[in-house]
Amino acid sequence: MELTKKGHACIRLEKDGQVLVIDPGAFSEEDAAVGATAVLVTHEHLDHFHEGRLRAALEAEPSAEIWTLRSVADQLAAAFPGRVHTVGHGDTFTAAGFDVEVHGELHAVIHPDIPRITNVGYLLDGSVFHPGDALTVPGRPVDTLMLPVHAPWNKVSEVIDYVREVKPQRSIDIHDALLTDLARSVYDRMLGPDGPGVGGTEHRRMTPGESSPL
């Protein structure tokens, strides 16, 4: 399996010649979903879901399919019958050769006055977990945790506690488009070996376009 970090919360995973993309939103590259066999979307916020880019990807690749929650599926299903699948917590399916488990139900609290929306996370091959916009604990061992490091709904103490609770072998930063390069070293110290400690977990920061075998 090879992981490619794309802009913000988007990742591409390739295995046996098939490509799976998660959350190609407005803060990711315009072509982030192009060439994907399968696309997974965690929720409807624009930095995770860009309707125009997904439509373009589906039109360019007739065999491509999408798995997502109902609020996103309802915006695409009519135009692509049979290719948009609605999922929720506890569901399992296979996409682009990956075994996928769905975990979680709600977006993290941004503010008590802002209604919470549905959010799901995806565990791939029992190894890689992308939580979307929530600190969902999958309840089973995880090799690689895609870690939302900076968002309007979190703070670094919560991020550290989340890594400690999940206890992955490694964490890789996502949800980082709002974090300036000037401040990145602060998060690296907090989450790395010189910080308060996250249970021995390896911490990685990848630049958009960078790839790594898992």
N, C-alpha and C positions, 0 to 999 in steps of 0.2 A: 504494500500500500504506500502511495506517495501523497503527501499533503503539500498543497500550494496555498500559501496565505495570500488572500486578495484584500482589497481595501476594506477597512472597518471590520464588520462582523462576518464577512464572506470568506469561505474556504472552498477549495476544490480538492477532491480526493479521487485518485485514479488507481484502479486495480484491474488487472487482466484486460487492459485496453478499453475499459469503460470509465466514464467520468461522472461523478456525483458532485453537485454544487449545493451549498447551504447558504441561504440569505444573501442573494445578490441584490442589494438595495441601492438606493440613490447615492450613498457614500462610497460605493464600490465602483470598479471600472465598468464602463458601458458594455463591454464584451465579457463580463465575468461569467455569464451563464451560457455563452455561445459554445456549442460543441458538447454540451452536457447530455448524457443519456437520461439522467434524473436530476430533478431540482427539489430540494426540501426548503420550506419556508416556515419559520418559527412563529411569526405573527405579522400583523398588518402595518406596523409603523414603517415610514418611508425609508428609513435607513436599513431595513431588512427586506422590504418588498417594494419593487418598482414594477408596476404593471406593464408599462411600455416595453421595458427590457425583457421581461419574461415572455411577453407575446412575440417579440422579435426572435427570441431563442427557440420558441416552440414552432414558429413558422419556418425557421431555417433548418430545423431538424425534425422531420415528421415522426420519428420514433421516440422523441423526448417526452417524458411525463413529469408531472408535478404531484408531490404529496404535501399537504398543508392543512391547516385548520379551516373551519367553515367560512370565517369572515373573508379569507383570501380566496378560497375555492369558488365562492359565489361570484366573484368578479371575473373569473376566467373560464368556468366550466362550460358555459353556453357556447363559447367560441371554439372550444377544443373538446368535443364530446368524447368521453371515454379515456381522456388523457389527464384529467385532473381528479385527484383522489383526496377525499376528506378523511382526516385522521384525528385521533384524540388520545388522551392518556391511557396507557395500557395496550394500545394497538401494536401489532408487529406485522412487518411486511418485508419484501425483498425489492430493492431498487438498485439498478445498475450493478447487480451482483453482490450488493452489500445487504446483510441482515440488519434490519432497522427496528429498534424499539422506541416507542414514544413515551416520554416522561414529562410530567408537569401539566398544569392547567391554567395558571394565572401569571400575568406579567407582574414583575416586582412593583411595589408601591412607589410611585413618583412623589405624590403628595396626597394626603387624605381627601382633598377636595377634587382630585382627578380620578374619575372612574377607572377601575382596573379592567383590562381587556384579557382575552385568552392568549396564552403563550404556551408553546410546547417545545420540549427539547428532544434531541435525537441522539440515541446511542447506536453507533455503527460497529457491526461485527463484535459487539461486546467489548470494544476497545477504545473508541474515540467518542467523547461526549461533547455535544454543542448544546448549551442550555438556552440559547436565545437571550431574552431580557429577563432573566430570573436566576436565582441562585438555587436551582433545583438540585437535590441530591439524588442520584439515580438508584441508590440503595444496593449497589453491587460494585465490585472492584472495577476501576477504570484505569487504563494505561495512560491515555492522553486526555486531559481536560482542556477544552477551549475556554479560556478564562476572560470574562468581561471585566476589563481592568478599570474602565472609566466611563461613567454614564450619569445622567441626571438622577438616577435612582440608587446609586451606591456610593460607598466610601471605602477607603483602603482597608480599614479594620474589618469590614464585612468580607472583602475580597480575601484577605488573609485567613479569616475563620472558615470561609467556604473551602479553600484549598485544604485546610487542616481536616475538615469534615469529610470531604470526598476522598482524600488521600490517594491521588493519582501518582503514577510513576513520574509524570512530567505535566507541567501546565504550559500552555502557549497562549500568548495574549491575543485577544480579539476585542472588538468594541473599543477601538482606540483612536478613531478619527478626530475626536474632540480633544485629544491629549497632545499638546505641543511637544516638539522635539526637545525644547528647553527643559521640560518637566519629566521626560521619560526616565532620566537617570534616578529620579526620586523613587519612582515605582520599581525600577530594577533593583534598587537597594532594599526596598521594603520586602519585595517578593523573592529576592535572591539570597545567596548564602551569607551576606553581610547584614541582612535584615533581621526582623524578630523571629524568623524561622517559620517554615510551613511544613514541618514534619518530614524533612529530608527530600521533599519534592524538587525535582529539577525544574527550573524556570527558564523559558525561552521567549525571546522577542524576535519575531520574524518581520522583515520588511515586505510590503506588498510585491508579489511576484516571486518571492523566495520559496524554494521547494525543499522538502526534506523527506527521506524515507521514514516510515514508522514501523 
